Amino acid sequence: MEVSRRPSGGAGLVPTAGSDYGAGVAKARDERTVLLLGELCARAHASSPQRVKGALSRSVGIIAAENEGESEVAQRAASSSLDSFGMEASIAASVQRQLVRTGKRDEATGLPLSVKFAELHERFSRKGLLRRYGSLLRLLNQLSGHWTDLDGSHGPNPTAASGAGNTMVPFKVIGGEGHNHPHLPRGGHQAERAAIRKLKYFRIKERDDFQSLHERDLVRDVLFVAQGIDGKFVKFSASEDRYRVADEYVVSAQARELVANLCEVGWLYRRLQGLAEAHEAGDGTDPKGSTQQAFFSAVRGHLAHYYRMLALVESRVMSSSAGGAEHGEGGLIEREVGGLRVSLRSLAIMLSEPTQQLRVLAILCDGVEGLKGGALVNRLFKMAKHGDPHVRGLVGGILHEVCRPLFRMVSRWMFEGELHDPCGEFFIREEEGVPLDDLWRHGYKLRSEMIPSAISGDLARTILRTGKSINFLKRCCEVKEWGDFHSLSREAEASLRFGAGEGGGGDAEGIERFVAKVAKRVDSHVMHTLFYTFRCGDHLQAVKRYLLLGQGDFIQQLMDLSGEDLNEKAGTVSAYQLGSTLETAIRSSVVQFDDPEILDCLRVEMMPHASEEYGWDVFSLNYVVRSPLTCVLTDDSMRKYLRVFNFLWRLKRVEHALCQVWQQMKPSVQLFGGVRNEDGENVVGIKGEVRKCHCVRNEMSHFCMNLQYYIMFEVLEEGWTEFKSKMEAAEDLDALISAHDLYLDGVVEKALLGERSQALVRQLNLVFDLIMRFQGFSARIQEILKEASQKRRLRTLRAEVETAQGNWGVDGEGAGELSGQEDVDCFPERFLYSTRYELDAIKGDYKVLVDGFLKLFPTVPHLDLGLLEQKISFNIS
Amino acid sequence: MVAEDHGVGERREDVLDVAFELSQVLDTGLDRETLSILIALCENGVNPEALALVVKELKRESQDFRAQEYVS
């Protein structure tokens, strides 16, 4: 029907529906193309019709050959308005440039040709007169006499065509029009086929000379590059550290840039792959931490995912080109390929998301370089705080993976007390070579730099304590069972995770709740074990009673019994004997009803001593506790206890000495009561000294009593009451230990043994020394008085005996004794003086010392000594 | 229907005019009829480069032919 219609003025515009590519339509289009070509040939060879047929077959051959080359990269998308517009614009721009360069002018109007071209171009493109205006423009451009004339030749000149193909038609490589299904005219002649082959060869050769690339090649190369492999044309340039199209290939600037952009994904992939492999291989020196492993496995997971995606894209590309090859045999002019065609641009769209992912991964890899454990998690946390939800999700996912081994460590630590951390990633570390007694205090430490930011310091400490408690139970208390955690461990799985999605902070509350739950259980178990199995409370009380002299009768007994032994030089005192004295003291006081287990802990100890020291100075009691309790009653605190004990013991001894003075003086007063008055002033004289002696003793005793009162009631009992309430309220061992330490430090400080009250204690020691001097002095006086009174009594007895015998008066042989009798009651004047002098000296010294002691009170404003001061100074003034 | 046909015809003419002008600006040496056939071919989806080649080939052939005729 159409064949019969000869073309008149204008060729018919083909009203093909852009979307309809049915085989029938394609066939019709092929036929129409052949028909139109026939007309073209007929016009060209109007003068010799016999040639038309040959020309037609050759033309068909050329077109078929060209199509074969082009159609594979040709894309359906190319026919979209955007694409063709872009192509038109670029061709028009290049034509315009060329016209300007030629500088020719229109003969009729005198305007430059370029201006005219611009006008016409605008008319075409604005009105949208032709559907394939771009094609027409390309055709006219190729046929244009301006540039074929330039080199003075006609026909397909390679150099000219090369110029046109590369600079003037930049989009040649990007693809042509949508081509239709190929259709082979079965009835072609042999000659035609030969012509086609020849032309085809010619065309292909021509293209090779240009070395301009087809989009198809670039797409394939980009796909290779995306897998980190060098393509045929796109290669990795180490000097520039990027992929690029090799210089010898001619590609339009746009395509080149597009390829370069697309190749970023390859660069990233290559880098990530390299890092992951390097990590896997390891360099031997650096042990690979589990968090790092988790991180890289997550990265590898993402890479595998990316690879899958890439395979999908590749299969699409392959299927489109394979489809092309299948139909290629039959292709004549146009061909349509089943499935989606993949162009550089569609590839760019497909790869954009993975590129972004890989980019984030690369940033992460760079960021966590050399980090491990908590530090790595922290870095990821920081990076997870990102505005882009995709990035947040990606990093969050990795974070989750990385946290998993960390949480495994946490739960293992909290449930089993086991620390499996060969690479030092966990935020708790075990100290090497810590003795069992120090396990609680120094056995485990926090690594502050490894604590994930989602875990607060308190939480980390709780976690530390929980695991430590379990270890403590296991190793120190030798407890095998510390609660059933099977139900909890399942809960752990659920709650031990960071939901990085919610602003990085994650599900910290859930973790906190969970940790608190486990910690409470373990803590209560520890406290229960300590207080019921190991009787911590009883022991602490016992320490207070024995070492802090809370048990008065026992101490009194001990002092009475050991007094004589302790008066010896330190070297001669036997600890063994003192031990048995202790036993006796225990048996003879109320404490004998105490638990033998507690009494067993009580020991006598002799401190290292100098040769000049007496037993009193080196004697001390000790309370020896065994393993689990040593965490509370550490060596350090025991030393503090001993210091307090020594001080108290000294005080007690001074008091005891004053009591002894009293005991000695009391009978002497009675003795003097019987002294006859007629013996004169001398007796009265010594009587005055004795009275003065009593006064001094009384003052000293008052001082000691008040000091003792202060220490017992204002220091020890108060501190104990406070500590006891804290001890009962303590929920975990740490609280108990800190309460105990606080109590002990308070006692030491308030008992004037602290750093700041050293001057006071020195002064106090001087007072004590003075009192001991006084004791010696009074003992001497008592001795003399006793002797005197004994002599007097002897004389009286003798006189009575004489009287009974009837001998009144004194006999002759007693003449010598008479003078002695005089001596008995009459102390020599020198003795009286020296006694009076020494007593006055003691009294004066004592006053000075106590005054000095009181004056030092303001130097320790942190202690509440008001009452003590009042009570002591009350008597002095 | 008729009016539309007429409109289309007018547009064709119009298009051909503009295209012809363009072809002259570019100095292609094509006449109106050839150009209209070529436009039709382009619209039919033929590769323009191939078409250009065909046109050049044809031109060369006819020139050769004419030259032969002239010689003979």
Interface residues (C-beta under 8 A of the other chain):
Chain A: P7 G9 G10 A11 G12 L13 V14 T16 R29 R32 T33 L36 L37 E39 L40 C41 R43 A44 H45 S47 S48 R51 A55 R58 S59 I62 I63 A65 E66 N67 E70 V95 L99 D106 L113 K116 F117 L120 H121 R123 F124 L129 L130 R131 R132 S135 L136 L137 R138 L139 L140 N141 Q142 L143 S144 G145 H146 D149 H154 G155 P156 G165 V169 K172 G176 E177 G178 H179 N180 I333 E334
Chain B: V8 G9 R11 R12 E13 D14 V15 L16 V18 A19 E21 L22 S23 V25 L26 D27 T28 G29 L30 R32 E33 T34 S36 I37 L38 I39 A40 L41 C42 E43 N44 G45 V46 N47 P48 E49 A50 L51 A52 L53 V54 V55 K56 E57 L58 K59 R60 E61 S62 Q63 F65 R66
